[in-house]
Amino acid sequence: MPFKPNLSVKEGLDHLATRLDPIIAAKFKKELGDNPWTVVLEIIDQKKGYAGSYQHWTYDLQAQLRMLTERLGDFGFPFDDHQRTVSTLGNELRIVRKQMAHMYNFSVEEAFRANDFCVRLLEHFGDHDGHAEALQIRQAALAAMATEAGLTKQPPTQPPPTSSPAVLVGPPESLATTDADSEPDLVAPEREVLEREPSIIGSGRLSFEPWIVVQVGTVDVLDDLPKKVAKEKVRTVAVEIATYEGPIKIDRLTDLTALSFGLQRVRASRAKKISYQIRQAGLFVDDEGFVWPREIDPASWSEFRPNDSAAGRSFTDISCVEIANAARFIAAKHPEMPEGELDVSVLQTFGRRRRTKAVVAHLEKAKELM
């Protein structure tokens, strides 16, 4: 029977979903008791201000990967080590799952790579039975790779070494904080903006969490735009990042998407092509150039995500809607607070003290929404 990459990826992902459910459930058994672990995601959705109510299922890989890659309130990242191994592999698999959901045609090599992520994740969790079956699925993909390359009909027992997932160690020039934006000392939000109503995952407000960049392809993909396969890959990556970080400035999303294909420096012509694909990906882009996840209604969203000065996003990369939401929250807490003090408090909420011209202009624009 000929090897079919899409069936191989589906088999690998379906198998992974059956193994992750008990792993996640065991991790939260003490804290959640008889409640399914999906209650954690329900609370996170509420804290994020998602519009509507989303049903989560324990056997759904999308929900499982969110548990592995998102900060779970006071639980933090309970599955991760210091290298963020699980988050990184999980982000790779989030993109693979998104591609599968959109009927993307995987190559043989991509099928092997996807199944390799599954093997490494189960190996990390010490799931010996699940790992053994995942190895068999990966081995079939490896055999197909060997046949396709004309190397041998009998593949080696061990696959060729694969590189570690590509993590963003240092941001590209376009994402790096400039001297004008930097703070000499760590600036952290006041405690009151970090607190919310008590819940199973704690009483803290969800802070901003940057997407961990994983390299899912090479610059050749960007060179091939706007060919069908290339644009499908680019849009899939952009949507997943926007879902994680959004609302996100389109320039930042463009840079993160480019970095996902190994491009550190993005020329204006290249950025234009990528941003065009982002605008065609079915996400709402507002008049200020911020990309919104499908789960959030910009017209009714009242949340904000505090961050300190080490969070990796500039103040001008924060939506004016989000800044205005923070200002409303603080003003409601302190109705007699003078405007100057309110400005200081809002800036501190997002890790700022220094007032460059760009920061002041962006803050004033946000205040107009109040």
C-alpha positions as CSV (number, residue, x, y, z in Angstrom):
1,M,0.0,0.0,0.0
2,P,1.5,3.4,-1.0
3,F,2.4,5.7,1.8
4,K,0.0,8.6,2.2
5,P,1.5,11.5,4.2
6,N,-1.8,13.0,5.4
7,L,-3.0,9.7,6.7
8,S,0.3,9.3,8.5
9,V,0.0,12.7,10.1
10,K,-3.6,12.0,11.1
11,E,-2.6,8.6,12.6
12,G,0.2,10.3,14.6
13,L,-2.0,13.1,15.9
14,D,-4.9,10.8,16.8
15,H,-2.5,8.5,18.7
16,L,-1.0,11.5,20.5
17,A,-4.4,12.7,21.6
18,T,-5.2,9.4,23.2
19,R,-2.0,9.5,25.2
20,L,-2.1,13.1,26.3
21,D,-5.5,13.0,27.9
22,P,-4.5,10.8,30.8
23,I,-1.2,12.6,31.2
24,I,-2.9,15.9,31.6
25,A,-5.6,14.5,33.8
26,A,-3.1,12.9,36.2
27,K,-1.2,16.3,36.5
28,F,-4.4,18.0,37.8
29,K,-6.1,15.2,39.7
30,K,-5.3,16.6,43.1
31,E,-6.3,20.2,42.3
32,L,-9.4,19.5,40.2
33,G,-10.8,16.4,41.9
34,D,-13.7,15.0,39.8
35,N,-13.8,18.0,37.5
36,P,-12.4,17.4,34.0
37,W,-9.2,19.3,33.2
38,T,-11.0,21.2,30.5
39,V,-12.4,23.4,33.3
40,V,-9.0,25.1,33.3
41,L,-9.5,26.2,29.7
42,E,-13.0,27.4,30.4
43,I,-11.6,29.8,33.0
44,I,-8.8,30.9,30.8
45,D,-11.2,31.7,28.0
46,Q,-13.3,33.8,30.4
47,K,-10.2,35.6,31.7
48,K,-9.1,36.3,28.1
49,G,-12.4,37.8,27.3
50,Y,-13.4,35.3,24.6
51,A,-16.7,36.1,23.0
52,G,-19.3,33.4,23.5
53,S,-18.8,30.1,25.3
54,Y,-16.5,27.4,23.9
55,Q,-16.9,23.7,24.7
56,H,-13.7,21.8,25.3
57,W,-13.3,18.1,25.2
58,T,-10.6,16.1,26.9
59,Y,-9.9,14.0,23.8
60,D,-9.5,17.1,21.6
61,L,-5.8,17.6,20.6
62,Q,-6.4,21.4,20.2
63,A,-7.4,21.7,23.9
64,Q,-4.6,19.4,25.0
65,L,-2.0,21.5,23.2
66,R,-3.3,24.6,24.7
67,M,-2.8,23.0,28.1
68,L,0.8,22.3,27.2
69,T,1.7,25.7,25.6
70,E,-0.3,28.4,27.5
71,R,0.3,29.8,31.0
72,L,-2.4,28.2,33.2
73,G,-2.9,30.9,35.8
74,D,-1.2,30.2,39.0
75,F,-0.2,26.7,37.7
76,G,2.2,28.4,35.3
77,F,3.6,26.0,32.7
78,P,3.3,22.8,34.8
79,F,4.5,20.4,32.0
80,D,7.6,22.4,31.1
81,D,11.3,22.2,32.0
82,H,13.7,25.1,32.1
83,Q,14.3,24.8,28.3
84,R,10.5,25.0,27.6
85,T,10.7,21.7,25.8
86,V,7.0,20.9,26.0
87,S,5.9,24.4,25.0
88,T,8.2,24.4,22.0
89,L,7.1,20.9,20.8
90,G,3.6,21.9,21.5
91,N,3.8,25.0,19.4
92,E,5.1,22.9,16.5
93,L,2.2,20.5,16.9
94,R,-0.3,23.4,17.1
95,I,0.7,24.5,13.7
96,V,0.6,20.9,12.3
97,R,-2.8,20.4,13.8
98,K,-4.0,23.6,12.2
99,Q,-2.6,22.5,8.8
100,M,-4.4,19.2,9.1
101,A,-7.7,20.9,10.0
102,H,-7.4,23.0,6.8
103,M,-6.7,20.0,4.6
104,Y,-3.1,20.9,3.9
105,N,-1.3,18.4,1.7
106,F,1.7,17.2,3.7
107,S,4.9,16.0,2.0
108,V,6.6,12.8,3.1
109,E,9.3,14.7,4.8
110,E,6.7,16.9,6.6
111,A,4.8,13.7,7.7
112,F,8.0,12.4,9.2
113,R,8.7,15.7,11.0
114,A,5.2,15.9,12.4
115,N,5.4,12.3,13.7
116,D,8.9,13.0,15.1
117,F,7.4,15.8,17.3
118,C,4.9,13.3,18.6
119,V,7.6,10.8,19.4
120,R,9.7,13.4,21.2
121,L,6.8,14.7,23.2
122,L,5.8,11.2,24.5
123,E,9.4,10.4,25.2
124,H,9.6,13.5,27.3
125,F,6.6,12.4,29.4
126,G,8.0,8.9,29.8
127,D,5.0,7.3,28.2
128,H,6.7,4.1,27.1
129,D,3.7,2.3,25.6
130,G,2.6,5.4,23.7
131,H,6.2,6.2,22.7
132,A,6.6,2.7,21.2
133,E,3.5,3.0,19.0
134,A,4.5,6.6,17.9
135,L,7.9,5.2,16.9
136,Q,6.2,2.7,14.6
137,I,4.2,5.5,12.9
138,R,7.4,7.6,12.5
139,Q,9.3,4.6,11.2
140,A,6.8,4.1,8.4
141,A,7.3,7.8,7.4
142,L,11.0,7.3,7.5
143,A,10.8,4.3,5.2
144,A,8.7,6.4,2.8
145,M,11.4,9.1,2.9
146,A,14.1,6.6,2.1
147,T,12.1,5.1,-0.8
148,E,11.3,8.6,-2.2
149,A,15.0,9.5,-2.0
150,G,16.0,6.2,-3.7
151,L,18.3,5.3,-0.8
152,T,17.1,1.9,0.4
153,K,14.0,-0.2,0.6
154,Q,14.9,-1.2,4.1
155,P,15.3,1.9,6.3
156,P,17.6,1.9,9.3
157,T,16.2,1.1,12.7
158,Q,17.1,4.6,14.0
159,P,16.1,7.7,12.0
160,P,18.6,10.3,11.0
161,P,19.2,12.9,13.8
162,T,16.8,15.7,13.8
163,S,17.5,19.2,15.0
164,S,16.0,20.6,18.2
165,P,12.9,22.7,17.6
166,A,14.0,26.2,16.6
167,V,13.4,28.5,19.5
168,L,13.8,32.3,19.4
169,V,17.0,32.8,21.3
170,G,17.5,36.4,20.3
171,P,14.9,38.5,18.6
172,P,15.5,39.7,15.0
173,E,16.5,43.3,14.6
174,S,12.9,44.3,13.9
175,L,11.6,42.8,17.2
176,A,14.5,43.8,19.4
177,T,13.8,46.6,22.0
178,T,15.7,49.8,20.9
179,D,17.6,52.0,23.3
180,A,14.7,54.5,23.1
181,D,12.2,51.9,24.2
182,S,14.3,50.2,26.9
183,E,14.1,50.8,30.6
184,P,17.2,51.0,32.8
185,D,15.6,48.9,35.5
186,L,12.8,46.3,35.6
187,V,9.4,48.0,35.6
188,A,6.6,45.8,36.9
189,P,2.8,46.4,37.1
190,E,1.2,47.3,40.4
191,R,-0.3,44.4,42.3
192,E,-3.9,45.7,42.0
193,V,-3.9,45.3,38.2
194,L,-2.8,41.7,38.5
195,E,-5.6,40.6,40.7
196,R,-9.0,39.3,39.7
197,E,-11.8,37.2,41.2
198,P,-10.7,33.8,42.7
199,S,-10.9,30.7,40.6
200,I,-9.5,27.2,40.4
201,I,-6.4,28.5,38.6
202,G,-5.9,31.4,41.0
203,S,-7.0,35.0,41.4
204,G,-4.4,36.5,39.1
205,R,-5.1,38.3,35.8
206,L,-3.6,36.7,32.8
207,S,-0.5,38.6,31.7
208,F,0.9,38.9,28.2
209,E,2.8,35.8,27.1
210,P,5.0,36.0,23.9
211,W,4.8,33.2,21.4
212,I,7.8,30.9,21.4
213,V,9.0,30.9,17.8
214,V,9.5,27.5,16.2
215,Q,11.0,27.1,12.8
216,V,8.4,25.3,10.7
217,G,10.0,25.8,7.3
218,T,12.8,27.6,5.4
219,V,13.1,30.9,3.6
220,D,12.2,29.0,0.4
221,V,8.6,29.0,1.5
222,L,8.6,32.8,1.6
223,D,10.3,32.9,-1.7
224,D,7.4,30.8,-3.2
225,L,4.7,33.3,-2.2
226,P,2.0,33.6,-3.5
227,K,2.0,30.0,-4.6
228,K,-0.8,27.9,-3.0
229,V,1.3,25.7,-0.8
230,A,3.5,28.6,0.4
231,K,0.6,30.8,1.3
232,E,-1.2,28.0,3.1
233,K,1.9,27.5,5.3
234,V,2.3,31.2,6.0
235,R,-1.3,31.8,6.8
236,T,-1.5,28.8,9.1
237,V,1.5,30.0,11.1
238,A,0.2,33.6,11.3
239,V,-3.2,32.5,12.5
240,E,-1.7,30.4,15.3
241,I,0.5,33.2,16.5
242,A,-2.3,35.7,16.3
243,T,-4.5,33.3,18.3
244,Y,-1.8,33.1,21.0
245,E,-0.7,36.7,21.2
246,G,-3.6,38.7,19.7
247,P,-4.5,41.4,19.5
248,I,-1.1,41.8,17.9
249,K,0.3,44.5,15.7
250,I,0.5,43.3,12.1
251,D,4.2,44.4,11.9
252,R,5.1,42.2,14.9
253,L,3.0,39.3,13.5
254,T,4.8,39.7,10.1
255,D,8.2,39.5,11.8
256,L,7.3,36.5,14.0
257,T,5.9,34.7,10.9
258,A,9.0,35.4,8.9
259,L,11.2,34.2,11.8
260,S,9.2,30.9,11.8
261,F,10.7,30.3,8.3
262,G,14.2,31.2,9.3
263,L,14.2,34.8,8.2
264,Q,15.9,37.1,10.7
265,R,15.7,40.4,8.8
266,V,12.6,41.3,6.8
267,R,12.9,43.6,3.9
268,A,10.0,46.0,3.1
269,S,9.0,44.1,-0.1
270,R,9.0,40.8,1.8
271,A,7.1,42.2,4.7
272,K,4.5,43.5,2.3
273,K,3.9,40.0,0.8
274,I,3.7,38.4,4.3
275,S,1.3,41.0,5.7
276,Y,-0.9,40.6,2.6
277,Q,-1.2,36.9,3.4
278,I,-2.1,37.7,7.0
279,R,-4.9,40.0,5.8
280,Q,-6.2,37.2,3.6
281,A,-6.2,34.6,6.4
282,G,-9.7,35.4,7.7
283,L,-8.7,37.4,10.8
284,F,-10.0,40.9,11.6
285,V,-7.4,43.6,11.1
286,D,-8.5,47.0,12.6
287,D,-7.8,50.5,11.3
288,E,-4.7,50.8,13.6
289,G,-3.2,47.6,12.0
290,F,-3.8,45.2,14.9
291,V,-4.8,41.6,14.2
292,W,-7.5,40.0,16.3
293,P,-8.1,36.4,17.1
294,R,-11.4,35.0,16.0
295,E,-12.3,34.3,19.6
296,I,-12.2,37.9,20.6
297,D,-14.8,40.6,19.6
298,P,-12.9,43.9,19.4
299,A,-16.1,45.9,20.0
300,S,-16.9,44.3,23.3
301,W,-13.5,43.2,24.6
302,S,-12.8,44.7,28.0
303,E,-9.6,42.8,29.1
304,F,-6.0,43.8,29.2
305,R,-2.8,41.8,29.7
306,P,-0.2,43.4,32.0
307,N,3.5,42.9,31.4
308,D,6.8,44.0,32.9
309,S,9.5,45.7,30.9
310,A,11.2,42.3,30.1
311,A,8.1,40.9,28.3
312,G,9.4,41.6,24.8
313,R,6.7,43.8,23.3
314,S,7.0,47.5,22.9
315,F,4.3,49.9,24.2
316,T,3.4,50.9,20.6
317,D,2.9,47.1,19.9
318,I,0.0,47.1,22.3
319,S,-3.5,47.8,20.9
320,C,-5.0,51.1,21.9
321,V,-8.1,49.1,22.9
322,E,-6.1,47.1,25.4
323,I,-4.4,50.2,26.8
324,A,-7.8,52.0,27.1
325,N,-9.2,48.9,28.9
326,A,-6.4,49.1,31.5
327,A,-7.0,52.8,31.9
328,R,-10.7,52.3,32.6
329,F,-10.0,49.6,35.1
330,I,-7.5,51.8,37.0
331,A,-9.8,54.9,36.8
332,A,-12.7,52.8,38.2
333,K,-10.5,51.8,41.1
334,H,-9.3,55.4,41.8
335,P,-12.0,57.8,40.5
336,E,-10.3,60.8,42.0
337,M,-6.9,60.0,40.5
338,P,-5.4,63.0,38.6
339,E,-4.8,62.4,34.9
340,G,-1.1,62.6,35.2
341,E,-1.0,59.9,37.8
342,L,-3.4,57.8,35.7
343,D,-0.9,58.0,32.8
344,V,1.9,56.9,35.1
345,S,-0.1,53.9,36.3
346,V,-1.2,52.9,32.8
347,L,2.4,53.0,31.5
348,Q,3.6,50.9,34.5
349,T,0.9,48.3,33.8
350,F,2.7,47.6,30.6
351,G,6.2,47.9,31.9
352,R,6.9,51.5,31.0
353,R,8.3,54.6,32.8
354,R,10.1,56.4,30.0
355,R,8.0,58.7,27.8
356,T,9.3,58.9,24.3
357,K,7.4,60.8,21.7
358,A,6.0,57.6,20.3
359,V,4.9,56.3,23.7
360,V,3.2,59.6,24.6
361,A,1.4,59.7,21.2
362,H,0.2,56.1,21.5
363,L,-1.0,56.7,25.0
364,E,-3.0,59.8,23.9
365,K,-4.6,57.8,21.1
366,A,-5.6,55.1,23.6
367,K,-7.1,57.7,26.0
368,E,-9.3,59.0,23.2
369,L,-11.1,55.7,23.3
370,M,-12.1,56.4,26.9
